[in-house]
Amino acid sequence: MEANIELKKTLARLIPEWNKDLRAFVKENGSVKADEVSIDQIMGGMRSIKALPCDTSYLDAMEGIRFRGFTIPEVREKLPKPAPDAVPSPLALWHLLLTGEMPSAAAAQELEEEIRRRSEVPAYVMDAMRALPKDMHPMTQLSIGVLAMQKDSVFAKKYSEGMKKDEHWDAMLEDSLTLVARLPVIAAFIYRRTYKDGTVIPADPKLDWAANMAHMMGVDNKDYQNLCRLYLLLHSDHESGNVSAHTGLLVGSALSDIYYSVSAALNGLAGPLHGLATQECLNWILGLMKAYGGRTPTKEEVEKYAWETLNAGHVIPGFGHAVLRNTDPRYVAQSDFGAKYLPEDPIYKTVTTMLEVIPPVLRQLGKVKNPWPNVDAMTGCLQQHYGITETDFYTVIFGVSRALGITAQAVWARGIHFPLERPKSVTTRMLKDIAAKSKAGAAA
Ligand SMILES: CC(C)(COP(=O)(O)OP(=O)(O)OC[C@H]1O[C@@H](n2cnc3c(N)ncnc32)[C@H](O)[C@@H]1OP(=O)(O)O)[C@@H](O)C(=O)NCCC(=O)NCCS
């Protein structure tokens, strides 16, 4: 049954306005240059080239992420909450990402109910997942689970029946609602099957989307439910140029449906330089503590261990960022959570010592553009405290969260008829010719 909720009505009102506005804007300004591209950027992973539109969030190098213009403290204050002392539900943030408008408490509640209604995962998807080896990486299992659901894509079906272009966003939203509803069920299934006895814990209809993920994983702790809300909110969106979001957008630009897009995006998220960094960071902290008999190391000991890592040719995980040039506000939000709920936890204390010691060490290297902690420095420590010790699983939780941003961007892209992506390649010979001509021009 199709959704008949405030979220959809809001999008139905806004999308024609966005379309009209953008069409007129591009018609009038299409030839204005937004950026120039250097050889450094082409050979450096297209770093910082202004070439992708994204309205769901914006990453400022100093200030960090803003979701639809709102900072992390602002969304935490303004979004409706499942209980007065709770962190807002990530689904309320999803409403904001999708529409640009803060949902009312009633609209947020209605969305929770719509999601609950769609959360049953088809038996053939569960069967496909049960057929996988238990020691397959949880991210591979997640990606396969998402892809298996493609069979029932509303977008794919309606497209094959000749759906009109203006209806594309609606079908994309329908699929996104279903996908988001089922992701925590699949993630919890992977967790229970890979690390526990495999029994499936049914959802609790009284709990919101994020808290239910904690419950289905088998962690019935109110503080961990709040952590789940916080984590799933903080990791949801980070512009459209990061590997997972960009993969989702790129695959979607071929009019592939949301299951194809998100499954591909998850494969990118699984990489060590992206989502896997959380797991690597916690392993680094645990290695550091192990080197000192499992206790919280002193500042001098952290410094010594950091230099050993660097001298062995490795990076210090949890520090540095491709875009940010300051402490990640997502780190700050999680660190505040730690200070409130687990100030005496030895791992938490180790991370706070790292915050003092690592930035000056990285500065001494002279090449690190951002010596400050990123979100991954704190994430694993909090999960570990609540008994989620299986570091391989952390990227799965990240994936559930990132799906919110990717689906919001996908619906937006369909709404504005974002075209097929097709940048132009050049050979290195051509780049050398361009450089030679530029030098000759400068000399003349
Ligand atoms: C995130 C990251 C990949 C960004 O890379 P980047 O954009 O190339 O960062 P920079 O421009 O600052 O890198 C310049 C140099 O400093 C090094 N550097 C950056 N962060 C570093 C860190 N945490 N430890 C050691 N060296 C680091 C880079 O490896 C690079 O060295 P090179 O020139 O010898 O290749 C990088 O900071 C890193 O590897 N961090 C650790 C892993 C991590 O936390 N990832 C999660 C990010 S959210």
The ligand as an SDF file (V2000), in Angstrom:
LIG
                    3D

 48 50  0  0  0  0  0  0  0  0999 V2000
   41.0930   10.6940    6.4890 C   0  0  0  0  0  0  0  0  0  0  0  0
   42.3460   10.7090    5.6470 C   0  0  0  0  0  0  0  0  0  0  0  0
   42.3020    9.4600    4.7040 C   0  0  0  0  0  0  0  0  0  0  0  0
   42.3720   11.9860    4.8040 C   0  0  0  0  0  0  0  0  0  0  0  0
   43.4710   11.9050    3.9290 O   0  0  0  0  0  0  0  0  0  0  0  0
   44.0370   13.1850    3.1980 P   0  0  0  0  0  0  0  0  0  0  0  0
   42.9330   14.0360    2.7020 O   0  0  0  0  0  0  0  0  0  0  0  0
   45.0390   12.6990    2.2160 O   0  0  0  0  0  0  0  0  0  0  0  0
   44.7410   13.9470    4.4180 O   0  0  0  0  0  0  0  0  0  0  0  0
   45.9060   14.9990    4.3210 P   0  0  0  0  0  0  0  0  0  0  0  0
   45.8000   15.8410    3.1010 O   0  0  0  0  0  0  0  0  0  0  0  0
   45.9740   15.6770    5.6390 O   0  0  0  0  0  0  0  0  0  0  0  0
   47.1930   14.0500    4.1570 O   0  0  0  0  0  0  0  0  0  0  0  0
   48.4830   14.5850    4.0170 C   0  0  0  0  0  0  0  0  0  0  0  0
   49.4840   13.5640    4.5300 C   0  0  0  0  0  0  0  0  0  0  0  0
   49.2790   13.4000    5.9450 O   0  0  0  0  0  0  0  0  0  0  0  0
   49.0630   12.0300    6.2290 C   0  0  0  0  0  0  0  0  0  0  0  0
   48.0620   11.8780    7.2740 N   0  0  0  0  0  0  0  0  0  0  0  0
   46.7960   12.3640    7.2870 C   0  0  0  0  0  0  0  0  0  0  0  0
   46.1420   11.9380    8.3910 N   0  0  0  0  0  0  0  0  0  0  0  0
   47.0230   11.1740    9.0670 C   0  0  0  0  0  0  0  0  0  0  0  0
   46.9190   10.4170   10.2680 C   0  0  0  0  0  0  0  0  0  0  0  0
   45.7860   10.3380   10.9710 N   0  0  0  0  0  0  0  0  0  0  0  0
   48.0240    9.7410   10.6690 N   0  0  0  0  0  0  0  0  0  0  0  0
   49.1630    9.7900    9.9630 C   0  0  0  0  0  0  0  0  0  0  0  0
   49.3100   10.4550    8.8210 N   0  0  0  0  0  0  0  0  0  0  0  0
   48.2360   11.1400    8.3750 C   0  0  0  0  0  0  0  0  0  0  0  0
   48.5260   11.4450    4.9430 C   0  0  0  0  0  0  0  0  0  0  0  0
   48.6950   10.0320    4.9130 O   0  0  0  0  0  0  0  0  0  0  0  0
   49.3550   12.1860    3.9050 C   0  0  0  0  0  0  0  0  0  0  0  0
   50.6340   11.5920    3.8800 O   0  0  0  0  0  0  0  0  0  0  0  0
   51.4010   11.3660    2.4560 P   0  0  0  0  0  0  0  0  0  0  0  0
   51.4880   12.7270    1.8380 O   0  0  0  0  0  0  0  0  0  0  0  0
   52.7020   10.7630    2.8560 O   0  0  0  0  0  0  0  0  0  0  0  0
   50.5200   10.4420    1.6530 O   0  0  0  0  0  0  0  0  0  0  0  0
   43.6150   10.6690    6.5380 C   0  0  0  0  0  0  0  0  0  0  0  0
   43.5940   11.7720    7.4210 O   0  0  0  0  0  0  0  0  0  0  0  0
   43.7570    9.3770    7.3160 C   0  0  0  0  0  0  0  0  0  0  0  0
   44.2690    8.3780    6.7740 O   0  0  0  0  0  0  0  0  0  0  0  0
   43.2790    9.3430    8.5930 N   0  0  0  0  0  0  0  0  0  0  0  0
   43.2820    8.1470    9.3730 C   0  0  0  0  0  0  0  0  0  0  0  0
   42.1540    7.2110    8.9540 C   0  0  0  0  0  0  0  0  0  0  0  0
   40.7940    7.7500    9.3780 C   0  0  0  0  0  0  0  0  0  0  0  0
   40.6170    8.1990   10.4910 O   0  0  0  0  0  0  0  0  0  0  0  0
   39.8090    7.6880    8.4580 N   0  0  0  0  0  0  0  0  0  0  0  0
   38.4580    8.1190    8.7380 C   0  0  0  0  0  0  0  0  0  0  0  0
   38.1700    9.4580    8.1510 C   0  0  0  0  0  0  0  0  0  0  0  0
   36.5640   10.0400    8.5500 S   0  0  0  0  0  0  0  0  0  0  0  0
  1  2  1  0
  2  3  1  0
  2  4  1  0
  2 36  1  0
  4  5  1  0
  5  6  1  0
  6  7  2  0
  6  8  1  0
  6  9  1  0
  9 10  1  0
 10 11  2  0
 10 12  1  0
 10 13  1  0
 13 14  1  0
 14 15  1  0
 15 16  1  0
 15 30  1  0
 16 17  1  0
 17 18  1  0
 17 28  1  0
 18 19  1  0
 18 27  1  0
 19 20  2  0
 20 21  1  0
 21 22  1  0
 21 27  2  0
 22 23  1  0
 22 24  2  0
 24 25  1  0
 25 26  2  0
 26 27  1  0
 28 29  1  0
 28 30  1  0
 30 31  1  0
 31 32  1  0
 32 33  2  0
 32 34  1  0
 32 35  1  0
 36 37  1  0
 36 38  1  0
 38 39  2  0
 38 40  1  0
 40 41  1  0
 41 42  1  0
 42 43  1  0
 43 44  2  0
 43 45  1  0
 45 46  1  0
 46 47  1  0
 47 48  1  0
M  END
$$$$
